[in-house]
């Protein structure tokens, strides 16, 4: 763009920066949406596994829930 007037080159640069911001916003929305879908799929799998475990051993919820809270408390205090 050596022969482009200064005013036009500024405008092109501003439009480019504007589009970069818009693209980052859209990309961020896509990433957040994909993360939400991924977490939903993982939660559904965990719920199915938990139901399967309870079906085979009726006291599993008592053990798993207590161990989960204990593990979470340990990790929180440790790190």
DSSP file (Angstrom, degrees, kcal/mol; ACC not computed):
  #  RESIDUE AA STRUCTURE BP1 BP2  ACC     N-H-->O    O-->H-N    N-H-->O    O-->H-N    TCO  KAPPA ALPHA  PHI   PSI    X-CA   Y-CA   Z-CA
    1    1 A X    >         0   0    0      0, 0.0     3,-0.7     0, 0.0     8,-0.1   0.000 360.0 360.0 360.0  47.5    0.0    0.0    0.0
    2    2 A X  T 3   +     0   0    0      1,-0.2     0, 0.0     0, 0.0     0, 0.0   0.826 360.0  41.8 -72.6 -29.5    2.7    2.5   -0.8
    3    3 A X  T 3  S+     0   0    0      2,-0.1     2,-0.3     3,-0.0    -1,-0.2   0.301  86.8 115.3-100.8   9.9    0.5    4.8   -2.9
    4    4 A X  S <  S-     0   0    0     -3,-0.7     5,-0.0     1,-0.1     0, 0.0  -0.612  74.5-108.2 -79.6 135.5   -2.5    4.7   -0.7
    5    5 A X     >  -     0   0    0     -2,-0.3     4,-2.2     1,-0.1     5,-0.2  -0.259  26.5-116.2 -60.3 152.3   -3.4    8.0    0.9
    6    6 A X  H  > S+     0   0    0      1,-0.2     4,-2.2     2,-0.2     5,-0.2   0.885 113.6  53.6 -59.2 -42.3   -2.7    8.2    4.7
    7    7 A X  H  > S+     0   0    0      1,-0.2     4,-1.9     2,-0.2    -1,-0.2   0.912 110.4  46.8 -61.6 -43.0   -6.4    8.6    5.6
    8    8 A X  H  > S+     0   0    0      1,-0.2     4,-2.4     2,-0.2    -1,-0.2   0.889 109.8  52.9 -68.3 -38.6   -7.4    5.4    3.7
    9    9 A X  H  X S+     0   0    0     -4,-2.2     4,-2.1     1,-0.2    -1,-0.2   0.883 109.1  50.0 -66.5 -36.1   -4.5    3.4    5.2
   10   10 A X  H  X S+     0   0    0     -4,-2.2     4,-2.7     2,-0.2    -1,-0.2   0.908 110.5  50.6 -64.0 -40.8   -5.6    4.4    8.7
   11   11 A X  H  X S+     0   0    0     -4,-1.9     4,-2.6     2,-0.2    -2,-0.2   0.911 110.2  48.6 -65.4 -41.8   -9.2    3.4    7.9
   12   12 A X  H  X S+     0   0    0     -4,-2.4     4,-2.2     2,-0.2    -1,-0.2   0.908 112.4  49.4 -63.0 -41.6   -8.0    0.0    6.6
   13   13 A X  H  X S+     0   0    0     -4,-2.1     4,-2.3     2,-0.2    -2,-0.2   0.903 111.7  48.6 -65.1 -41.6   -5.9   -0.5    9.7
   14   14 A X  H  X S+     0   0    0     -4,-2.7     4,-2.7     2,-0.2    -2,-0.2   0.909 111.1  49.7 -65.5 -41.7   -8.9    0.4   12.0
   15   15 A X  H  X S+     0   0    0     -4,-2.6     4,-2.6     1,-0.2    -1,-0.2   0.900 110.0  51.8 -63.5 -38.1  -11.2   -1.9   10.1
   16   16 A X  H  X S+     0   0    0     -4,-2.2     4,-2.0    -5,-0.2    -2,-0.2   0.929 111.0  46.5 -63.9 -44.4   -8.7   -4.6   10.4
   17   17 A X  H  X S+     0   0    0     -4,-2.3     4,-2.2     2,-0.2    -2,-0.2   0.893 112.1  51.9 -64.6 -38.9   -8.4   -4.1   14.2
   18   18 A X  H  X S+     0   0    0     -4,-2.7     4,-2.4     1,-0.2    -2,-0.2   0.928 110.8  46.7 -62.5 -45.1  -12.1   -4.0   14.5
   19   19 A X  H  X S+     0   0    0     -4,-2.6     4,-2.6     1,-0.2    -1,-0.2   0.834 108.7  55.7 -68.6 -31.2  -12.5   -7.2   12.7
   20   20 A X  H  X S+     0   0    0     -4,-2.0     4,-2.3     2,-0.2    -1,-0.2   0.927 109.1  47.1 -65.2 -42.9   -9.8   -8.8   14.8
   21   21 A X  H  X S+     0   0    0     -4,-2.2     4,-2.2     2,-0.2    -2,-0.2   0.919 113.4  48.3 -63.0 -43.1  -11.7   -7.9   17.9
   22   22 A X  H  X S+     0   0    0     -4,-2.4     4,-2.5     1,-0.2    -2,-0.2   0.909 110.9  50.5 -63.7 -41.8  -14.9   -9.2   16.5
   23   23 A X  H  X S+     0   0    0     -4,-2.6     4,-2.8     1,-0.2    -1,-0.2   0.899 110.0  50.1 -64.4 -40.3  -13.3  -12.4   15.4
   24   24 A X  H  X S+     0   0    0     -4,-2.3     4,-2.5     2,-0.2    -1,-0.2   0.899 110.7  50.1 -64.8 -39.1  -11.8  -12.9   18.9
   25   25 A X  H  X S+     0   0    0     -4,-2.2     4,-2.0     2,-0.2    -2,-0.2   0.926 113.5  44.7 -63.7 -45.2  -15.2  -12.4   20.4
   26   26 A X  H  X S+     0   0    0     -4,-2.5     4,-2.2     2,-0.2    -2,-0.2   0.916 113.7  50.0 -66.0 -43.1  -16.9  -14.9   18.1
   27   27 A X  H  X S+     0   0    0     -4,-2.8     4,-2.4     1,-0.2    -2,-0.2   0.900 109.3  51.9 -62.6 -40.5  -14.1  -17.4   18.6
   28   28 A X  H  X S+     0   0    0     -4,-2.5     4,-2.5     1,-0.2    -1,-0.2   0.903 109.1  50.5 -61.6 -40.9  -14.4  -17.0   22.4
   29   29 A X  H  X S+     0   0    0     -4,-2.0     4,-2.3     2,-0.2    -2,-0.2   0.889 110.3  49.3 -63.7 -39.7  -18.1  -17.7   22.2
   30   30 A X  H  X S+     0   0    0     -4,-2.2     4,-2.5     2,-0.2    -2,-0.2   0.915 111.7  48.8 -65.6 -42.7  -17.5  -20.8   20.1
   31   31 A X  H  X S+     0   0    0     -4,-2.4     4,-2.4     2,-0.2    -2,-0.2   0.920 112.2  48.0 -64.6 -43.5  -14.9  -22.0   22.6
   32   32 A X  H  X S+     0   0    0     -4,-2.5     4,-2.1     2,-0.2    -1,-0.2   0.905 112.5  49.6 -64.4 -40.6  -17.2  -21.4   25.6
   33   33 A X  H  X S+     0   0    0     -4,-2.3     4,-2.2     2,-0.2    -2,-0.2   0.907 110.9  49.0 -63.5 -41.9  -20.1  -23.2   23.8
   34   34 A X  H  X S+     0   0    0     -4,-2.5     4,-2.5     1,-0.2    -2,-0.2   0.889 110.3  51.4 -65.1 -38.9  -17.9  -26.2   23.0
   35   35 A X  H  X S+     0   0    0     -4,-2.4     4,-2.6     2,-0.2    -1,-0.2   0.896 109.4  50.6 -64.5 -39.4  -16.7  -26.3   26.6
   36   36 A X  H  X S+     0   0    0     -4,-2.1     4,-2.0     2,-0.2    -2,-0.2   0.913 111.4  47.5 -64.7 -42.5  -20.3  -26.3   27.8
   37   37 A X  H  X S+     0   0    0     -4,-2.2     4,-2.3     2,-0.2    -2,-0.2   0.917 112.3  50.3 -64.5 -42.6  -21.3  -29.1   25.4
   38   38 A X  H  X S+     0   0    0     -4,-2.5     4,-2.3     1,-0.2    -2,-0.2   0.917 110.6  48.4 -62.1 -44.1  -18.2  -31.1   26.5
   39   39 A X  H  X S+     0   0    0     -4,-2.6     4,-2.4     1,-0.2    -1,-0.2   0.865 110.1  53.1 -64.8 -35.2  -19.0  -30.7   30.2
   40   40 A X  H  X S+     0   0    0     -4,-2.0     4,-2.3     2,-0.2    -2,-0.2   0.919 109.6  47.8 -65.0 -43.6  -22.6  -31.7   29.6
   41   41 A X  H  X S+     0   0    0     -4,-2.3     4,-2.1     1,-0.2    -2,-0.2   0.910 112.8  48.3 -64.1 -41.7  -21.5  -34.9   27.8
   42   42 A X  H  X S+     0   0    0     -4,-2.3     4,-2.5     2,-0.2    -2,-0.2   0.897 111.0  51.2 -64.9 -39.9  -19.1  -35.7   30.7
   43   43 A X  H  X S+     0   0    0     -4,-2.4     4,-2.4     2,-0.2    -2,-0.2   0.896 109.4  50.3 -64.9 -40.2  -21.9  -35.0   33.3
   44   44 A X  H  X S+     0   0    0     -4,-2.3     4,-2.2     2,-0.2    -1,-0.2   0.909 111.4  48.6 -63.6 -41.3  -24.3  -37.4   31.4
   45   45 A X  H  X S+     0   0    0     -4,-2.1     4,-2.4     2,-0.2    -2,-0.2   0.914 111.5  49.5 -64.3 -42.4  -21.6  -40.1   31.3
   46   46 A X  H  X S+     0   0    0     -4,-2.5     4,-2.4     1,-0.2    -2,-0.2   0.895 110.5  50.4 -64.0 -40.3  -20.9  -39.6   35.1
   47   47 A X  H  X S+     0   0    0     -4,-2.4     4,-2.4     2,-0.2    -1,-0.2   0.904 111.0  48.7 -65.3 -40.9  -24.6  -39.8   35.9
   48   48 A X  H  X S+     0   0    0     -4,-2.2     4,-2.2     2,-0.2    -2,-0.2   0.915 112.2  48.4 -64.3 -43.2  -25.0  -43.0   33.9
   49   49 A X  H  X S+     0   0    0     -4,-2.4     4,-2.2     2,-0.2    -2,-0.2   0.895 111.6  50.3 -63.9 -39.7  -22.0  -44.6   35.6
   50   50 A X  H  X S+     0   0    0     -4,-2.4     4,-2.5     2,-0.2    -2,-0.2   0.913 110.5  48.8 -65.3 -43.3  -23.3  -43.6   39.0
   51   51 A X  H  X S+     0   0    0     -4,-2.4     4,-2.0     1,-0.2    -1,-0.2   0.892 111.0  51.0 -63.0 -39.4  -26.7  -45.1   38.3
   52   52 A X  H  X S+     0   0    0     -4,-2.2     4,-1.3     2,-0.2    -2,-0.2   0.904 110.6  49.0 -64.0 -41.2  -25.0  -48.3   37.1
   53   53 A X  H  X S+     0   0    0     -4,-2.2     4,-2.0     1,-0.2     3,-0.2   0.910 111.2  48.7 -64.9 -43.5  -22.9  -48.4   40.3
   54   54 A X  H  < S+     0   0    0     -4,-2.5    -1,-0.2     1,-0.2    -2,-0.2   0.852 106.1  58.4 -65.6 -34.7  -26.0  -47.9   42.5
   55   55 A X  H  < S+     0   0    0     -4,-2.0    -1,-0.2     1,-0.2    -2,-0.2   0.875 113.4  38.2 -62.1 -36.9  -27.9  -50.6   40.6
   56   56 A X  H  < S+     0   0    0     -4,-1.3     2,-0.4     1,-0.3    -2,-0.2   0.770 131.0  23.0 -87.7 -27.0  -25.2  -53.1   41.5
   57   57 A X    ><  -     0   0    0     -4,-2.0     3,-1.6    -5,-0.1     4,-0.3  -0.914  64.4-157.7-144.1 113.0  -24.5  -52.0   45.1
   58   58 A X  T 3  S+     0   0    0     -2,-0.4     3,-0.4     1,-0.3     4,-0.2   0.696  92.1  53.2 -69.8 -19.4  -27.1  -50.0   47.0
   59   59 A X  T 3> S+     0   0    0      1,-0.2     4,-1.7     2,-0.1     3,-0.3   0.322  78.5  99.5 -94.5   7.7  -24.6  -48.4   49.4
   60   60 A X  H <> S+     0   0    0     -3,-1.6     4,-3.3     1,-0.2     5,-0.3   0.875  76.2  57.6 -62.7 -37.6  -22.4  -47.1   46.7
   61   61 A X  H  > S+     0   0    0     -3,-0.4     4,-2.0    -4,-0.3     5,-0.3   0.885 106.0  50.4 -62.8 -37.0  -23.9  -43.6   46.9
   62   62 A X  H  > S+     0   0    0     -3,-0.3     4,-1.5    -4,-0.2    -1,-0.2   0.922 117.2  39.1 -65.4 -44.3  -23.0  -43.4   50.6
   63   63 A X  H  X S+     0   0    0     -4,-1.7     4,-2.6     2,-0.2     5,-0.2   0.933 118.2  46.3 -72.7 -47.2  -19.4  -44.4   49.9
   64   64 A X  H  X S+     0   0    0     -4,-3.3     4,-2.4     2,-0.2    -3,-0.2   0.904 113.9  47.7 -66.0 -42.8  -18.8  -42.5   46.7
   65   65 A X  H  X S+     0   0    0     -4,-2.0     4,-2.4    -5,-0.3     5,-0.2   0.929 114.6  45.7 -65.5 -45.0  -20.4  -39.2   48.0
   66   66 A X  H  X S+     0   0    0     -4,-1.5     4,-2.4    -5,-0.3    -2,-0.2   0.926 115.2  46.8 -64.2 -44.7  -18.4  -39.3   51.2
   67   67 A X  H  X S+     0   0    0     -4,-2.6     4,-2.7     2,-0.2    -1,-0.2   0.877 111.4  53.0 -65.3 -37.1  -15.1  -40.1   49.4
   68   68 A X  H  X S+     0   0    0     -4,-2.4     4,-2.3    -5,-0.2    -2,-0.2   0.933 111.6  43.7 -64.1 -46.5  -15.8  -37.4   46.8
   69   69 A X  H  X S+     0   0    0     -4,-2.4     4,-2.5     2,-0.2    -2,-0.2   0.904 114.9  50.0 -66.2 -40.0  -16.3  -34.7   49.4
   70   70 A X  H  X S+     0   0    0     -4,-2.4     4,-2.3    -5,-0.2    -2,-0.2   0.917 112.1  47.6 -63.7 -42.8  -13.3  -35.9   51.4
   71   71 A X  H  X S+     0   0    0     -4,-2.7     4,-2.5     2,-0.2    -2,-0.2   0.888 111.9  50.0 -64.8 -39.7  -11.1  -35.9   48.3
   72   72 A X  H  X S+     0   0    0     -4,-2.3     4,-2.3     2,-0.2    -2,-0.2   0.913 111.2  48.6 -65.2 -42.9  -12.3  -32.5   47.3
   73   73 A X  H  X S+     0   0    0     -4,-2.5     4,-2.2     2,-0.2     5,-0.2   0.905 112.4  49.2 -63.8 -41.2  -11.6  -31.1   50.8
   74   74 A X  H  X S+     0   0    0     -4,-2.3     4,-2.4     1,-0.2    -2,-0.2   0.940 112.8  46.2 -63.1 -47.5   -8.1  -32.7   50.8
   75   75 A X  H  X S+     0   0    0     -4,-2.5     4,-2.5     1,-0.2    -1,-0.2   0.862 111.5  52.8 -64.5 -35.7   -7.3  -31.3   47.3
   76   76 A X  H  < S+     0   0    0     -4,-2.3    -1,-0.2     1,-0.2    -2,-0.2   0.925 114.5  40.6 -66.1 -44.0   -8.6  -27.9   48.3
   77   77 A X  H  < S+     0   0    0     -4,-2.2    -2,-0.2     2,-0.2    -1,-0.2   0.839 117.7  48.9 -73.0 -32.0   -6.4  -27.7   51.4
   78   78 A X  H  <        0   0    0     -4,-2.4    -2,-0.2    -5,-0.2    -3,-0.2   0.909 360.0 360.0 -75.2 -43.5   -3.4  -29.2   49.7
   79   79 A X     <        0   0    0     -4,-2.5    -2,-0.2    -5,-0.2    -3,-0.2   0.391 360.0 360.0-114.2 360.0   -3.3  -27.0   46.6
